[in-house]
């Protein structure tokens, strides 16, 4: 998964995904396990693969492509490959904890990946790599560099390649609201609801409207602890959100017993 959802901004994401939208979020605000040229990968699937392969790293590839970009600054493929290698390396031990939290060292590598991505985009690729763009959301997310405006930019590339994905549009709406880009947020929100299954449209519309009113979700979060378990409120109900393994989370409604009235 992309990263730990214990940050207060991510709690809103948990709500969008796991409270009524689990089927919608096939891409997921948590995972971003992307194939298509990433070695069966995705950002943190690389971590699992590296562990099983004896902790192999992408340091040599990073060094190779970094040198190539210095020698050939207009080499589009070199910038793209450098960004990919840095993102794969970010899944290794030392850059992310087992719970999915990005370390300070990981954030430094994220900053390098962001620079490489900027170098790639600066060359105006005719068709930017949408899978790479989607992986970059993790870099710009709350647990990464926390730059929602940049997350909006890479998500716009992703939705252009997958214009029928309600999940991506919902994610774009969330980050646009966090970036205070209300116009893009409203347009993406409307598109997400239109593309969602009929049975999910009303709930999605409500959830995204709440994100628009309170992008950080701070007022809706009632508590969390060191185990990663979080309680959150939505539509007047309280849910317990907890890790379920492999970087995913589950939400369960918390039933409360009414206080008996005195006779």
SULGIHU-V537934 format. One record per residue. N is the residue number from 1. RES is the residue in three letters. PHI is phi as a letter, one per 40 degrees, with the letter a starting at -180 (NA if undefined). OMEGA is omega as a letter, one per 30 degrees, with the letter a starting at -180 (* if undefined). Layout:
# SULGIHU-V537934
n = {N & N}
res = {RES & RES}
phi = {PHI & PHI}
omega = {OMEGA & OMEGA}
This chain:
# SULGIHU-V537934
n = {1 & 2 & 3 & 4 & 5 & 6 & 7 & 8 & 9 & 10 & 11 & 12 & 13 & 14 & 15 & 16 & 17 & 18 & 19 & 20 & 21 & 22 & 23 & 24 & 25 & 26 & 27 & 28 & 29 & 30 & 31 & 32 & 33 & 34 & 35 & 36 & 37 & 38 & 39 & 40 & 41 & 42 & 43 & 44 & 45 & 46 & 47 & 48 & 49 & 50 & 51 & 52 & 53 & 54 & 55 & 56 & 57 & 58 & 59 & 60 & 61 & 62 & 63 & 64 & 65 & 66 & 67 & 68 & 69 & 70 & 71 & 72 & 73 & 74 & 75 & 76 & 77 & 78 & 79 & 80 & 81 & 82 & 83 & 84 & 85 & 86 & 87 & 88 & 89 & 90 & 91 & 92 & 93 & 94 & 95 & 96 & 97 & 98 & 99 & 100 & 101 & 102 & 103 & 104 & 105 & 106 & 107 & 108 & 109 & 110 & 111 & 112 & 113 & 114 & 115 & 116 & 117 & 118 & 119 & 120 & 121 & 122 & 123 & 124 & 125 & 126 & 127 & 128 & 129 & 130 & 131 & 132 & 133 & 134 & 135 & 136 & 137 & 138 & 139 & 140 & 141 & 142 & 143 & 144 & 145 & 146 & 147 & 148 & 149 & 150 & 151 & 152 & 153 & 154 & 155 & 156 & 157 & 158 & 159 & 160 & 161 & 162 & 163 & 164 & 165 & 166 & 167 & 168 & 169 & 170 & 171 & 172 & 173 & 174 & 175 & 176 & 177 & 178 & 179 & 180 & 181 & 182 & 183 & 184 & 185 & 186 & 187 & 188 & 189 & 190 & 191 & 192 & 193 & 194 & 195 & 196 & 197 & 198 & 199 & 200 & 201 & 202 & 203 & 204 & 205 & 206 & 207 & 208 & 209 & 210 & 211 & 212 & 213 & 214 & 215 & 216 & 217 & 218 & 219 & 220 & 221 & 222 & 223 & 224 & 225 & 226 & 227 & 228 & 229 & 230 & 231 & 232 & 233 & 234 & 235 & 236 & 237 & 238 & 239 & 240 & 241 & 242 & 243 & 244 & 245 & 246 & 247 & 248 & 249 & 250 & 251 & 252 & 253 & 254 & 255 & 256 & 257 & 258 & 259 & 260 & 261 & 262 & 263}
res = {UNK & UNK & UNK & UNK & UNK & UNK & UNK & UNK & UNK & UNK & UNK & UNK & UNK & UNK & UNK & UNK & UNK & UNK & UNK & UNK & UNK & UNK & UNK & UNK & UNK & UNK & UNK & UNK & UNK & UNK & UNK & UNK & UNK & UNK & UNK & UNK & UNK & UNK & UNK & UNK & UNK & UNK & UNK & UNK & UNK & UNK & UNK & UNK & UNK & UNK & UNK & UNK & UNK & UNK & UNK & UNK & UNK & UNK & UNK & UNK & UNK & UNK & UNK & UNK & UNK & UNK & UNK & UNK & UNK & UNK & UNK & UNK & UNK & UNK & UNK & UNK & UNK & UNK & UNK & UNK & UNK & UNK & UNK & UNK & UNK & UNK & UNK & UNK & UNK & UNK & UNK & UNK & UNK & UNK & UNK & UNK & UNK & UNK & UNK & UNK & UNK & UNK & UNK & UNK & UNK & UNK & UNK & UNK & UNK & UNK & UNK & UNK & UNK & UNK & UNK & UNK & UNK & UNK & UNK & UNK & UNK & UNK & UNK & UNK & UNK & UNK & UNK & UNK & UNK & UNK & UNK & UNK & UNK & UNK & UNK & UNK & UNK & UNK & UNK & UNK & UNK & UNK & UNK & UNK & UNK & UNK & UNK & UNK & UNK & UNK & UNK & UNK & UNK & UNK & UNK & UNK & UNK & UNK & UNK & UNK & UNK & UNK & UNK & UNK & UNK & UNK & UNK & UNK & UNK & UNK & UNK & UNK & UNK & UNK & UNK & UNK & UNK & UNK & UNK & UNK & UNK & UNK & UNK & UNK & UNK & UNK & UNK & UNK & UNK & UNK & UNK & UNK & UNK & UNK & UNK & UNK & UNK & UNK & UNK & UNK & UNK & UNK & UNK & UNK & UNK & UNK & UNK & UNK & UNK & UNK & UNK & UNK & UNK & UNK & UNK & UNK & UNK & UNK & UNK & UNK & UNK & UNK & UNK & UNK & UNK & UNK & UNK & UNK & UNK & UNK & UNK & UNK & UNK & UNK & UNK & UNK & UNK & UNK & UNK & UNK & UNK & UNK & UNK & UNK & UNK & UNK & UNK & UNK & UNK & UNK & UNK & UNK & UNK & UNK & UNK & UNK & UNK & UNK & UNK & UNK & UNK & UNK & UNK}
phi = {NA & c & a & c & c & c & c & c & c & c & c & c & c & d & c & c & c & c & b & g & b & d & c & c & c & c & c & g & c & c & c & f & c & b & c & f & g & b & g & g & b & h & c & b & c & c & c & c & c & c & c & c & c & g & g & c & b & b & d & c & c & c & c & c & c & c & c & c & c & c & c & b & c & b & c & d & c & c & c & c & c & c & c & c & c & c & c & c & c & c & c & c & d & h & b & a & c & c & c & g & c & c & c & c & c & c & c & c & c & d & c & c & c & c & c & c & c & c & c & c & c & c & c & f & d & d & b & d & c & c & c & c & c & c & c & c & d & c & c & c & c & c & c & b & c & f & b & c & c & c & c & c & c & c & c & c & c & c & c & c & c & b & c & b & c & c & c & c & c & c & c & c & c & d & c & c & c & c & c & g & c & c & c & c & c & c & c & c & c & c & c & c & c & c & c & c & d & d & c & b & c & c & c & c & c & c & c & c & c & c & c & c & c & a & d & c & g & c & c & c & c & c & i & a & a & c & c & g & c & b & b & a & b & a & f & g & b & b & b & b & b & a & c & b & g & f & g & b & b & b & b & b & c & c & c & b & c & d & c & c & c & c & c}
omega = {a & l & a & a & a & l & a & l & a & a & l & l & l & a & a & a & a & l & l & a & a & a & l & a & l & l & l & l & l & a & a & l & a & l & l & l & l & l & a & a & a & a & a & l & l & a & l & a & a & l & a & a & l & l & l & a & l & a & a & l & l & l & a & a & l & l & a & l & l & l & a & a & l & l & a & a & l & l & l & a & l & l & l & a & l & l & l & l & a & l & a & l & a & l & l & l & l & l & l & l & a & a & l & l & l & l & l & l & l & l & l & l & l & l & l & l & l & l & l & a & a & l & l & l & a & a & a & a & a & l & l & l & a & l & a & l & l & a & a & a & a & a & l & a & l & l & a & l & l & l & l & a & a & l & l & l & a & a & l & l & a & a & l & a & l & a & a & l & l & l & l & l & a & a & l & l & l & l & a & l & a & a & l & l & a & a & l & l & l & a & l & a & l & a & a & l & a & a & a & a & a & a & l & l & l & a & a & l & l & l & a & a & a & a & a & a & a & a & a & a & a & l & l & l & a & l & a & l & a & l & a & a & l & l & l & a & l & a & l & a & a & l & l & l & l & l & a & a & l & l & a & l & l & l & l & l & a & l & a & l & l & l & *}
